[in-house]
Amino acid sequence: MPSATIDSHGIDAVADVGAFLEKLLEHAESVKPTTAVEPPLDKSDFGYFQDQLNRILGPQPSPKAGESADARKSQRFAIIETAVRDIFSNLIATVNIDSPSAVKIWNLLDILSILSDAEQCDPALLFWLVEELLDSQTIAGCRKVFDFLESRRERIVAKHFKQKQLVILRTCNELLRRLSRPLEPAFCGRVFIFMFQSFPLGDKSSVNLRGEYHVENVTDFDREPLPAEGTPDKMDVDTEDKTAKAGDGKKQPDQPLDPDALYLTFWSLQETFNQPKKLFEGPDFAAFKSGLEATMATFRSIKPEQSSRSKEKLDKQVEENSGSLNRKKAEGELEDELAGSFNPKYLTSRDLFKLEISDLAFRRNILVQALIIMDFLLALSPKAKEKLSNLKNINKSVAYSEQVLSDEDARWAADMKRGISDYLKQGSEGPYFFRMVETVLSRDKNWVRWKIEGCPSIELPPVSPETFNEVRQATAKLAGTRRLRATPMGSLSLDFLEDEDETSAMDRLKSKERYELPELSSYKRGIAEDDLEIDMPTSNQSKLAAIEAKASKTWRALRIARGFKLAAFDKIESEDNIDVIFEETPATDEVDMSDVAAGDAIFPEDFRPVVLVDAASRTSRLASDLMAKYPGTFTKVPSHVTRKPEEGESNGKGYYFVDSQKFNVMRDGDQFLAYNEDGDWCSGISRRTVESISENGKVPLLVLDHDVSGMPVVGVAELTGKQGAQQVKDNGFSARFIFVRPPVSDILEGQLRDSGLGEAEARKAAESANKLVEQASTGELFDTIVDPDLGSFESVIFGPVLNGTGPKAEGQAEDVTMDDAGAKAN
């Protein structure tokens, strides 16, 4: 039933404005014939309507005697708001949000947006009405209202945002209070994204500065132990052992549990996920550790083929159990809610548990939560606390300054995080899924760090007047009119066509010098003459002319040499001396690779980058020897690091030194093939650097050393070993993966003892090396395994393509020994 409305409220201007808005709505129906939310109405659709408003309400407020402009403006806003509310109240009382007539509501809101931008009404009026509209609708209706807000977001927040931000925040928060996050996760996400996109990145209005947790999100499950078969007494000892809580120390970490025995342990983890502060208590932390270990052991025991069979059964069970929802919904809304509300986290029935843990999506859901907890724990490690020691204003509510994780627990958290990461990478889509999760978590860590620092301003400082003037002058010079050259650059004069007869002029025009590149050697003498004039000039003018002429000849010589002497460019030490490109390289029909002189470029048949994991040392000797023997063929890829250069180091020679901000930008932009942040500084291998080396005609060497000694190196965050190579492969980068085996156990133990390790540590390191060789020989990651010998390494690099076509068996890396190398060389 329509609500009662008052036409004028005793004010003629209200009735006139109401009639004017009704005409605009009628015109909008002719401009926008569709009944959908899109497209939005624009100011151009209504012409210049401000004259009509001025005739009704008088001209725009201006200061007058006895009357302030603000008072007249407020009166004008009140009249328009009253008229708009009358029309709006009538619409929401008579129009169903699902009917075609609902387009009138969207048109009215578009008109309000236009009036707001033109400063004809209060900027917040639009959201006041949206707030009332959301209160009057069901969840399904709120979705349609939010469709409107999302489609108009950019236009709504473009102007007068300060007057709108509080009501926008209140509207979104009120809607989130109505929504159930387990049942409407997608809708909640849309609301959060709308807020994030609307408010500036540095705005603190939605920042959880006090570090509060969503403790109301409790997971209900059957907490009673399952009775043993044939025993009615639920206090039976066997049942207690079977359903013992995590942390009792009676279970081996790698031994999978039966689903019935895992049920209580598994769902108890949700209490920690919901409230991580419980980990500050020793017994709770011990229970969490053993519970997560038991969960991982059970997940690893599930075969991939079980997931596909269990998924169908799980979906069927969900349909059968969907009728038990206690919430009553509007007709037609229940089906819509269930379609987008499936979340396996909340299906805690014992009957579904075995099917749930067989579902890959469910396991990923749980393990992503576990990764978040691991990051939370590692943020409490002594190394992480040391990084925060230099901060002055720390938000103690988020930093947990008094909580420090022990070294043993920090190692456990790091190992568990590594194990979860390796598990998530499994399967055809595993690496891609893990990269998405890793990107989100890395950005979340930056967000947490920003809150710990007290949310400092992230806006760029204003440009100084001096900098502005310099840039303006430089821009004016670039954009200014320049004097045209008499002869275009690079062209030859045609004046001889006027001075000579037709025959000789045409002959000179057809001369090869006019259309063929000159010989490279022709510039050698000219550059030498210019050098002589520069060293012993006849005058200052002749010296300046010689400098300009030499620069021109040098540039032209390099342009010509790049086509066939690109490898010689690396030997140029100074831009003033390019004599190396004029040197002749002796041609030979056959080259013995064992007698190749340094500097000659001998290229392998397979030109892909080489990923070298050397388990023999912390700095690969093989890579250094290979580059020394073939400097024109191979180049080691420099890493990007966030540390300061040490004495003797320079940018681009082994490392690119960048700050943490640039490193984070490169990491978030997916520019790294592999990176490591576990240290005092970060290190990464840039995809662009590798591609640049290949484009310049060289084979990139990605050296990822794997030190098996286990000797600690303070501050090291280098990309090392198998993990770095796995990252490169997970990124889908085409390369050759080669593993260099360490020496045999007896020799390796002796070398480690000589380096300062004790006998027990040396033996343990040798066992670790043997285990690493076994892992490398599976062929899952490495294409080839070679001995730490240059001849063996050369035979692999310069031999035929080994990736998939060599003599290796399927699923096994080719093992090249020193004897094999000698046979191949012969």
Residue, then its C-alpha position, 0 to 999 in steps of 0.5 A: m500500500p502506498s505511503a501517504t505523501i505530502d505534496s508541498h509540505g506547505i512550501d511552494a518551492v518543494a512542489d515545484v522541484g518535485a514536479f521538475l524531478e518528475k519531468l526529469l524521470e519521464h525524460a529519462e525513460s525516453v533516453k534510457p529505454t532498457t529496464a536494466v541498471e546499465p547504462p547510467l544516465d549522463k548530464s548530457d542526457f538532460g541538457y542545461f537543467q540548471d536554468q530551470l532550477n534557478r527559475i524555481l529556487g532563485p539564482q545561485p547563492s551569493p553574499k548579500a546584506g543580512e543573509s549569508a551564502d551558506a544559509r541560502k545554500s542550506q535552504r536550497f539543499a533542504i528544498i531539493e532533499t525534501a522533494v527527492r525524499d517524497i518521490f523516493s518514498n513513493l517509489i520504494a513503497t509501490v515498486n518491486i525491486d525485481s520488477p521492470s519498474a525498478v528502473k525508475i529508482w536507478n534513474l532517480l539515483d542517477i539524477l541525484s548523482i548529476l545534481s550532486d556533481a553540479e553542487q545543486c544538492d547535498p553530496a551525501l544525499l545519494f547514499w542516504l537514500v541508498e542506505e534506506l533502500l538497502d534497509s527495505q530490501t531482502i538480501a537478494g534485493c540488496r544484491k541488485v542495489f549493490d549492482f548499481l553502486e558497483s557500476r557507478r562507483e568511479r563517478i560517485v567517488a570522483k567529486h565531493f568524496k570527503q562529504k560522502q565518505l562517512v555515509i559510504l562507510r556506514t552504509c557498507n558496515e551496516l550491510l556487512r552486519r546483515l550478511s552472513r560471511p559463511l553463507e554470503p562470502a561472495f557478497c561480503g567480498r564485493v562489499f569489501i572490494f567496493m570499500f577498498q576501491s572507494f577509499p584512498l589506500g592510506d585511509k585509516s577508517s577501515v584499518n584494524l589498528r587494535g589487532e582484533y580478531h573475528v572471534e564470533n566466527v566459531t566453527d561448531f562440530d561434534r566434540e564427543p569422542l566416537p565410541a569404540e565399536g561394540t562398546p557402549d561406554k564412551m569413556d572406553v580407553d581404546t576410544e580415548d586413545k583413538t580420538a586423543k587430542a593433538g599434542d599428547g606425544k603418542k602419535q608419529p608425525d608422519q603416520p596418517l590417522d584414520p578419518d574418525a580418529l582425525y576428526l576432533t584433532f582436525w576441527s580443533l585447529q579452527e579454534t586456533f585459526n579463529q584466535p591465533k593468540k591461543l598459540f601464546e600458551g605452551p599447551d595450546f601451541a603443542a596441541f596445534k603443532s601435533g594437530l597440524e602435523a597429523t593433518m598434513a600426514t593424512f593429507r599426504s596419504i590421500k591419492p589424487e584419484q580419490s579426490s575426483r570420486s569423492k567430489e561427486k559424493l560430497d556434492k550429493q551429500v550437501e544437497e541432501n543436508s541442505g534442507s537442515l538450514n535453520r534460517k528462514k529465507a524469503e521465497g525464491e531466496l533460499e535457492d539463490e543463497l545456496a548457489g553461492s554459499f557452498n563453503p566446505k569449512y562449515l560442513t562439520s558432520r562426521d558423515l561428511f568428513k571422510l569425503e571432505i578431506s578427499d576433496l582437493a579444494f577443501r584441503r587447499n582451503i585448510l592449508v591456506q589458513a595454515l599458511i597464514i598462521m605460519d606467517f603469524l608465527l614467523a613474525l614473532s621469531p627473533k630475526a623478525k623482531e630484530k628487524l622491528s627494533n629500529l622502529k620508533n613508533i610501533n603499534k604494540s597491539v599488532a606487533y606483539s612486542e612481548q611475544v618472541l618465538s623460540d628458535e626451535d619453534a621458529r624452525w618448526a614453523a619454517d619447515m611446516k610452511r615449506g612442507i605446506s607450500d610443496y604440497l600446494k604446488q602438487g598437481s597440474e594447477g598447483p604451481y599456479f594456485f600457489r603463486m596466487v596464494e603467495t602473492v596475496l600473502s606477501r602483500d598482506k605481510n606488507w599491509v601488516r608491516w604498515k600497521i605495525e609502523g603506525c600507518p605512516s603516510i604513503e603519499l608522495p611528498p609534494v614536488s619542490p618549486e626548484t624541481f618543478n621549475e627545472v622540469r618545466q624548463a626541460t619540458a619547454k626545451l623538448a617541446g620548443t620549436r627547433r631549427l630544421r637541419a639543412t640536410p636531414m640527418g643521415s642523408l647525403s647532399l643532392d647538390f651535384l644534380e644541379d652542377e653536373d650534366e645529366t649523365s654524370a649526375m645519374d651515375r653519381l646518384k647510382s653510386k653504391e656509397r649512397y645506398e650500401l653500408p660502408e665497411l667497418s674498417s673505413y671508420k677506424r682511420g677516421i676515428a684515429e685522426d679525430d683522436l690525434e686532433i683531440d690530443m694535439p688540437t690546432s685550436n679550440q674550435s677544431k678540438l670541439a669539431a673533432i670530439e663531435a666527429k669522433a662521437s658520430k663515427t663511433w656511433r656509426a661503427l657500433r651500429i654496423a658492428r652489432g650485426f656480426k660482432l655483438a660478442a665483442f661489445d663485452k670487451i669494450e671497457s671505455e666508450d672512448n676506445i672501441d678498437v676491439i671491434f676493428e680486430e680481425t677474428p681468425a676463421t677456422d673450419e673446425v674448433d677443438m672445444s678443449d683448446v678454445a682460446a678465451g674470448d672465442a664465442i662457441f655456442p651450444e646447440d641448445f641456446r636455452p638458459v642453464v639453471l645450475v644447482d651445485a651441491a659441491s660448494r657455496t660458490s659454484r666453481l664449475a660456472s666460474d671455470l666455464m665462463a672463464k673458458y668461454p667468456g663470449t658464450f655464457t654470462k652469469v645472471p646477476s641477482h637483485v638484492t636489497r643489501k648495500p654493496e660491499e667494498g669492491e662491489s658495483n651495480g650490475k657486476g654480480y648484483y643489482f642493488v635495489d631498495s626494499q620498495k623497488f624489490n616489493v614492486m618487482r615481486d608483486g609485479d611477477q617480475f622474478l623467476a625466483y626470489n628469497e626473503d628469508g634473511d636480513w635482505c632479499s634476493g631475486i632473479s629478474r625474468r627481464t635480466v635473463e631475457s636481456i642476456s639471451e637477446n644479446g646473444k649469450v647463454p644465461l647461467l642461473v647459478l643456485d648453489h646448495d651448500v650441504s655443510g649446514m654452516p650458518v651464514v649471517g644475513v644470507a638470503e641468496l637464492t639457493g639450491k633445489q627450492g630456487a630451481q623449483q621456483v623457476k620451473d613452477n613459473g613455466f620458464s623454459a631452461r635446462f636444469i642441471f644438478v652437480r653432484p657433491p663428492v663421494s661421502d668419504i671425500l666430502e666428509g674430509q672436506l667438511r672436517d677440514s672446513g671446521l665442522g665436527e665429525a658428527e656434523a660432517r657425517k650428517a652433512a654427507e648424508s644430507a648430500n646423498k639424500l639430495v642426489e636421490q631427490a635430484s635423480t627422480g627427473e621431476l626437476f633436473d634434466t641432468i646430473v653431472d660430476p663436479d668436473l669441467g669436462s663432464f659439464e662441457s659435454v652436457i652444455f655443448g652436446p645435443v639437446l638433452n631435455g627429453t631426447g637424450p639417453k635418459a629413461e622416462g622419469q629419470a634425470e640423465d646421469v653424466t659421469m667423467d667417463d661419459a664426458g670423455a667418451k662424448a668428447n672423443 
